[in-house]
Amino acid sequence: MSVNRENATCQLLNEQPNFYVNATSTCSPDFDKSLCWFNVSFGEVGHKPCPFTFCPSVPGCSKVAVDYNVNRQCFSNGSWSDSVYTDCIDLLKSHSHCIVGFCRTCPDLLRETVINVSLTLSIISIGVLVTALVLFSIFDSIQCRRLAIHKNLATAFVLRFAVLAIWTIASTSNVFRDCSHFNPIPLRNWEWLCKSILWLVIYFQVSSVMWMLIEGLYLYSRFTVFAMRHTETPYFVYLFSGWGIPLVVVTAWTIVHQSHSSANHRSFCWLPYAQGNHLWILAGTMGAALILNVLLLLAIVVILVQKLRTENSAESKKIWRTVKATILLVPLLGISNIPLFYEPTKPSAIYMLGSAILQHSQGIFIAVLYCFLNHEIQVQVRRQFSKAPFQWFSFLKLPKRFDSERTEKPMFLIQPKPSTTDWECKWRS
C-alpha cells in the first residue's frame, strides 16, 4: 500500500467533502502518516488492513491479511483517537514471511528460475570460453591475426559474464542495502563500488558486440578486393576498435546519465539505468554494430556465390567451412541481443526465460563454433593426445566441421606459393 497514495486521498477528500457520504455525521478525513481515515461515524471504531504488501501466494497469508487490522475511533465531537497498530506489530513478529519488507520479497518462481538459469549459463559460458582461450593459445603452429581476434572476442565475453554474475549475486543478496529497516536504506558509502560494477557490466556488453563486428569486418576484408593489399591493418587498430571505442561510448553515456541521476536525490547506483533518451548512446552503438555485421556477412555470401561457381567443389567446400562459423554466429548473437533494445511493458514468462537463455548462452555459441568445431584445433588436440603415454587417447576422431581461419583467403584472390606449408598462417602479422 502506498503511503503517498493514502496521503493524496486524504488531501483530495478534505478539498472535496462531497466525495464521501455522511460528511456531516462522520469525522473529517485524517492522515495518520500511514493510512487515510474517513467515513467513520461519530462514536464508532474504524478498521483498516495493516499497511503492508502481503504475499497471497504464500499459504495462509491471505487469511493473515484479513485477520490483522489497524483500529481508530471517531469520537462524538468529531475528533480522532490515535491509531492502534498493535495487530500489525504482532503480525511483523509472527508472520513476517507474509509481507514485503526488510529486503524480503514475495516468492516468485519465475524470477528465481530466470536468475538461476542466467547464473548457471553464465558460469558454463565462462568455463567453455576459458577452455577455448587455452586451446587458442597453446598451439603455436596455428597462431595468426584472426585467431588473435577470436581471443579478444572470447575474453570480452568471459569478462562480460563474470562481471554480470557478480552484479546479479550482489543485487539479489542486497549487498548495497541496509536491510535492518522495514524500508531498506541504500548504503551510500558503497555506492562507488555499485556504480563501478554496473559500469563494467555495460562496458563489456558494448565491447563484446564491437569485437563481433571486428570479426565480420576482418572476414569481409579477406574476401573482397581488400585482400589484394600487401600491408596488413596494424593490430592496435583492432585493439582500439574493440576496447577503445566502447570506452569512449560508455564514458559519454556515464557523463550524461550521471547528470540526470544526480538531479534525483532518491537515485542510487544509477538505477534504473535503462531509461531516458540518452540510453541510445549505448543502444544505438550496439544496434549499428549488429546491423553492419549482418550486412557485411550478406555481402560475403553474395561474393562467394558469384565467384565460387567457377571454382572446383573441394575449394568451395573449404571456403564455406571457413566462413560458416561467423555466418552462423552473427545471427545467433544478433537475436540474443534483441532484449537490449526492446522489452515489453509486461514481459511474459516465455520472453523472460527465452531472453535469459539466449543472452547468457552466447559464450557457449562462440566456444563451440569458433573453437571446438574448428578442424585445426581438433587436429592439434588429437596430436597432443597421440603423444600422451596412454596411446588409447588417439582413437579420438572428432568430426570435421569448420576449416582453419588461417586459410580463409579464397583461391581466386591469391596466388599459391609452393613454399607455403599446410600449417603456415597466411595472415600472420
C-alpha positions in Angstrom: 0.0 0.0 0.0 1.4 3.4 -1.0 1.8 5.9 1.8 1.9 8.7 -0.8 -1.4 7.5 -2.3 -3.1 7.4 1.1 -1.9 11.0 1.8 -3.1 12.2 -1.6 -6.5 10.5 -0.9 -6.9 12.5 2.4 -5.9 15.7 0.7 -8.5 15.2 -2.0 -11.3 14.3 0.4 -10.6 17.3 2.5 -10.8 19.6 -0.5 -13.9 17.8 -1.9 -16.0 16.7 1.0 -18.8 15.5 -1.3 -16.6 12.6 -2.4 -17.6 10.6 0.7 -21.0 10.0 2.2 -22.4 11.4 5.5 -19.8 14.1 5.7 -21.8 15.9 8.4 -22.0 12.8 10.7 -18.5 11.5 10.4 -15.0 12.6 11.4 -13.1 14.6 8.9 -10.6 12.7 6.7 -7.3 12.4 8.5 -3.9 11.0 7.6 -2.0 9.3 10.4 1.3 9.2 8.4 0.4 5.7 7.1 -3.3 5.4 6.4 -6.1 7.8 5.4 -9.1 7.6 7.7 -12.5 8.7 6.6 -16.2 7.8 6.5 -16.3 6.6 10.2 -19.4 7.8 12.1 -19.3 9.6 15.4 -18.7 7.2 18.3 -17.7 4.3 16.1 -14.3 2.5 15.6 -12.9 2.2 12.1 -10.9 -0.8 10.8 -8.3 -0.9 8.1 -5.9 -3.6 6.9 -2.3 -3.2 8.1 -0.4 -1.0 5.6 1.8 -3.9 4.3 2.3 -5.5 0.9 1.2 -9.1 1.5 2.2 -12.2 -0.3 -1.0 -14.1 -1.2 0.9 -16.9 -2.9 2.3 -18.0 0.4 -0.1 -20.5 2.1 -2.1 -18.9 4.9 -1.1 -15.3 4.2 -4.4 -14.4 2.6 -6.1 -15.1 5.9 -3.4 -13.2 7.8 -4.0 -10.1 5.7 -7.7 -10.1 6.7 -7.3 -11.1 10.4 -4.8 -8.3 11.4 -6.1 -4.7 11.3 -5.4 -1.2 12.4 -8.2 0.3 14.6 -9.1 4.0 15.2 -12.0 5.5 17.0 -14.0 8.5 15.8 -15.2 10.4 18.9 -18.7 12.0 19.1 -17.1 15.5 19.0 -15.6 14.8 15.6 -12.0 14.2 16.7 -9.9 11.1 16.2 -8.1 8.8 18.6 -4.6 7.6 18.0 -4.4 4.7 15.5 -3.8 1.4 17.2 -1.2 -0.7 15.3 -0.9 -3.5 17.9 -2.1 -6.2 15.5 0.4 -5.0 12.8 3.3 -5.2 15.3 2.2 -8.8 16.2 2.0 -9.6 12.5 5.6 -8.5 12.0 6.7 -10.7 14.8 4.7 -13.9 14.0 4.0 -13.7 10.2 6.9 -11.7 8.8 7.1 -14.2 5.9 3.8 -13.0 4.7 4.8 -9.4 4.0 7.3 -7.5 1.8 9.9 -5.7 3.9 13.4 -5.8 5.4 14.7 -6.7 1.9 12.3 -9.6 1.7 10.1 -10.1 -1.4 7.2 -12.4 -2.2 8.3 -15.8 -3.5 8.4 -15.6 -7.3 9.1 -18.9 -9.0 9.6 -17.3 -12.4 12.0 -14.7 -11.1 14.0 -17.2 -9.2 14.1 -19.5 -12.3 15.3 -16.7 -14.5 18.1 -15.8 -12.1 19.2 -19.4 -11.6 19.2 -20.0 -15.4 21.2 -16.8 -16.0 23.8 -17.6 -13.4 24.1 -21.2 -14.5 24.5 -20.4 -18.2 27.0 -17.5 -17.3 29.2 -19.9 -15.4 29.0 -22.5 -18.2 29.8 -19.9 -20.8 32.8 -18.7 -18.7 34.1 -22.3 -18.4 33.9 -23.2 -22.1 35.3 -19.8 -23.2 38.3 -20.1 -20.8 38.8 -23.6 -22.3 38.6 -22.1 -25.8 41.2 -19.4 -24.8 43.6 -22.1 -23.6 43.2 -24.1 -26.8 43.7 -20.9 -28.9 46.9 -20.1 -27.0 48.8 -23.3 -26.5 49.3 -24.3 -30.2 52.0 -22.1 -31.7 51.6 -23.5 -35.2 48.1 -22.1 -35.7 48.7 -18.5 -34.3 47.5 -15.8 -36.7 45.7 -12.5 -36.9 42.2 -13.9 -36.9 42.9 -16.2 -34.1 44.1 -13.1 -32.1 40.7 -11.5 -32.8 39.0 -14.7 -31.6 40.9 -14.5 -28.4 39.8 -10.9 -27.8 36.2 -11.8 -28.6 36.3 -14.7 -26.1 38.0 -12.5 -23.5 35.3 -9.8 -23.9 32.6 -12.4 -23.3 34.4 -14.0 -20.3 34.7 -10.6 -18.6 31.1 -9.7 -19.5 29.7 -12.9 -18.0 32.0 -12.8 -14.9 31.0 -9.2 -14.1 27.4 -9.8 -14.8 27.4 -12.8 -12.5 28.9 -10.6 -9.7 26.3 -7.9 -10.4 23.4 -10.5 -10.2 24.7 -12.0 -7.0 25.2 -8.6 -5.4 21.8 -7.4 -6.4 19.9 -10.5 -5.2 21.9 -10.6 -2.0 21.1 -6.9 -1.2 24.8 -6.2 -0.7 24.3 -2.5 -1.2 21.3 -2.1 1.1 20.8 -1.9 4.8 18.1 -4.5 5.5 17.7 -3.7 9.2 15.0 -1.2 8.4 11.5 -2.1 7.1 12.1 0.0 4.1 15.7 -0.8 3.1 18.2 2.1 3.1 20.8 2.3 0.3 24.4 2.1 1.6 25.7 5.4 0.2 29.2 4.7 1.4 29.4 1.8 -1.1 27.7 3.5 -4.0 31.0 3.9 -5.8 31.5 0.2 -5.8 28.0 -0.4 -7.0 28.5 2.1 -9.9 31.8 0.5 -10.7 30.4 -2.9 -11.2 27.4 -1.6 -13.2 29.8 0.4 -15.4 31.9 -2.7 -16.1 28.7 -4.7 -16.9 27.8 -2.0 -19.5 31.3 -1.6 -20.9 31.9 -5.3 -21.5 28.5 -5.6 -23.0 29.4 -3.0 -25.6 32.9 -4.3 -26.2 31.6 -7.9 -26.8 29.4 -6.5 -29.5 32.2 -4.5 -31.0 34.5 -7.5 -31.2 31.8 -9.4 -33.0 31.7 -6.6 -35.6 35.5 -6.8 -35.9 35.1 -10.5 -36.7 32.8 -9.6 -39.5 35.0 -6.7 -40.8 38.1 -8.9 -40.8 36.3 -11.7 -42.6 34.9 -9.2 -45.2 38.4 -7.8 -45.8 39.7 -11.3 -46.6 37.0 -12.0 -49.2 37.0 -8.7 -51.1 39.5 -6.5 -53.0 41.0 -5.5 -49.7 42.6 -8.9 -49.6 44.8 -7.8 -52.5 46.6 -5.3 -50.3 50.2 -6.1 -49.4 50.0 -4.4 -46.0 48.0 -5.7 -43.0 46.0 -3.4 -40.8 48.0 -2.7 -37.7 46.9 -4.8 -34.8 46.5 -1.8 -32.5 43.7 -0.6 -34.8 41.7 -3.7 -33.9 42.5 -3.3 -30.2 41.4 0.3 -30.2 38.2 -0.5 -32.1 37.3 -3.4 -29.8 38.3 -1.9 -26.4 38.8 1.8 -27.0 35.6 2.7 -28.9 33.4 1.1 -26.2 35.4 3.0 -23.6 34.5 6.3 -25.3 30.9 5.4 -25.8 30.3 4.2 -22.2 32.1 7.2 -20.8 29.9 9.5 -22.8 26.8 7.7 -21.5 28.2 7.9 -18.0 28.6 11.6 -18.1 25.1 12.2 -19.4 23.5 9.7 -17.1 25.3 11.0 -14.0 23.9 14.5 -14.6 20.4 13.0 -14.9 20.6 10.8 -11.8 22.3 13.4 -9.6 19.2 15.6 -10.1 17.1 12.9 -8.4 18.2 12.7 -4.7 16.5 9.3 -4.4 18.6 7.8 -7.2 21.1 5.2 -6.1 23.8 3.5 -8.2 22.4 5.0 -11.5 19.3 2.8 -11.1 17.2 2.4 -13.1 19.9 3.0 -15.8 17.9 1.7 -18.8 15.8 4.9 -19.1 16.0 8.2 -20.8 16.8 9.2 -24.4 20.5 9.1 -23.7 20.2 5.3 -23.5 20.5 5.4 -27.3 24.2 6.3 -26.8 24.6 2.6 -25.9 21.7 1.0 -27.8 22.5 3.0 -30.9 26.1 1.9 -30.9 25.4 -1.8 -30.4 22.4 -1.7 -32.8 24.5 -0.1 -35.5 27.3 -2.7 -35.0 24.9 -5.6 -35.2 23.2 -4.3 -38.3 26.5 -3.6 -40.0 27.8 -7.0 -39.2 24.7 -8.7 -40.8 25.2 -6.5 -43.9 28.9 -7.5 -44.2 28.1 -11.2 -44.0 25.3 -10.8 -46.6 27.9 -9.2 -48.9 30.4 -12.0 -48.2 27.7 -14.6 -49.1 26.9 -12.8 -52.4 30.6 -12.5 -53.3 31.2 -16.2 -52.6 28.1 -17.4 -54.5 29.2 -15.3 -57.6 32.9 -16.2 -57.5 32.8 -19.9 -56.5 30.7 -21.0 -59.4 33.9 -21.2 -61.4 35.9 -22.9 -58.6 36.2 -26.6 -58.0 33.9 -28.2 -55.4 36.7 -29.0 -53.0 37.8 -25.4 -52.8 34.2 -24.2 -52.5 33.6 -26.5 -49.5 36.9 -25.4 -47.9 36.0 -21.7 -48.1 32.4 -22.3 -46.9 33.7 -24.2 -43.9 35.9 -21.2 -43.2 33.1 -18.6 -43.0 30.4 -20.9 -41.8 31.1 -20.3 -38.1 30.8 -16.5 -38.4 27.8 -16.7 -40.7 26.0 -18.8 -38.1 27.3 -16.9 -35.1 26.2 -13.4 -36.0 22.5 -14.1 -36.4 22.6 -16.1 -33.1 24.3 -13.2 -31.3 22.0 -10.7 -33.0 18.9 -12.5 -31.8 20.4 -12.8 -28.3 20.8 -9.0 -28.1 17.3 -8.1 -29.0 16.3 -7.7 -25.3 18.9 -5.0 -25.1 16.8 -2.8 -27.4 13.2 -3.9 -26.7 11.4 -5.1 -23.6 7.6 -5.5 -23.4 5.8 -3.5 -20.8 4.6 -6.7 -19.2 7.1 -9.4 -20.3 5.7 -12.9 -20.4 7.3 -15.9 -18.8 8.4 -17.2 -22.3 10.0 -13.8 -23.1 11.9 -13.7 -19.8 13.2 -17.3 -19.9 14.0 -17.0 -23.6 15.9 -13.8 -23.1 17.9 -15.2 -20.2 18.8 -18.4 -22.2 19.8 -16.5 -25.3 21.8 -13.8 -23.7 23.7 -16.0 -21.2 24.5 -18.8 -23.7 26.3 -16.6 -26.2 29.7 -17.8 -24.8 28.7 -21.4 -25.5 27.9 -20.5 -29.1 31.3 -18.7 -29.5 33.3 -21.5 -28.0 31.6 -24.3 -30.0 31.6 -22.6 -33.4 35.0 -20.9 -33.2 37.0 -23.4 -31.2 35.5 -26.9 -30.5 34.3 -27.4 -34.1 37.4 -25.8 -35.6 39.2 -28.5 -37.7 42.7 -27.4 -36.9 42.1 -27.2 -33.2 40.7 -30.7 -33.4 43.8 -31.9 -35.3 46.2 -30.3 -32.7 44.3 -31.8 -29.8 44.4 -35.3 -31.4 48.2 -34.8 -32.0 48.7 -34.0 -28.3 46.7 -37.0 -27.2 48.6 -39.2 -29.6 51.9 -38.1 -27.9 50.5 -39.0 -24.4 51.7 -42.1 -22.6 48.3 -43.6 -23.0 48.1 -44.1 -26.7 44.5 -45.2 -26.5 43.6 -41.5 -26.5 44.5 -41.5 -30.2 41.1 -43.1 -31.0 39.6 -39.7 -30.8 38.5 -38.7 -34.2 36.4 -35.5 -33.9 34.1 -34.6 -36.7 35.5 -32.1 -39.2 33.2 -29.1 -39.1 34.9 -25.8 -39.9 38.2 -25.3 -41.7 41.0 -23.2 -40.4 40.7 -19.5 -40.1 44.3 -19.4 -41.4 43.2 -20.3 -44.9 40.3 -18.0 -45.3 41.6 -16.1 -48.3 39.8 -17.7 -51.3 41.9 -19.1 -54.1 40.5 -16.6 -56.7 42.2 -13.8 -54.7 45.6 -15.2 -54.0 48.4 -17.0 -55.9 49.5 -20.3 -54.4 53.1 -20.4 -53.2 54.9 -23.7 -53.4 56.9 -23.0 -50.3 53.8 -22.4 -48.1 53.0 -25.4 -46.0 49.6 -26.5 -44.9 50.2 -25.2 -41.4 51.6 -21.8 -42.3 49.4 -18.9 -41.3 48.9 -16.7 -44.4 47.6 -13.9 -42.3 50.3 -13.9 -39.7 51.0 -10.3 -38.5 
